[in-house]
């Protein structure tokens, strides 16, 4: 049976390996996207958007606030 420290070392090694893989894939992403059909490219970009842009919360007016903003 593996000790807790053995599991921590394994987990740390696994994380480092996954980080290297992800870094490599991210660096190749522009070239990979170029090779996709437009529909596939849009699909991938849409899936990546939540990781790039912060989530936007819905804002509604409260009683006493102006209905129209003067910009």
Secondary structure, DSSP 8 states (H G I E B T S, - for coil): ---HHHHHHHHHHHHHHHHHHHHHHHHHHHHHHHTS-HHHHHHHHHHHHHHHS---------TTS-SS---
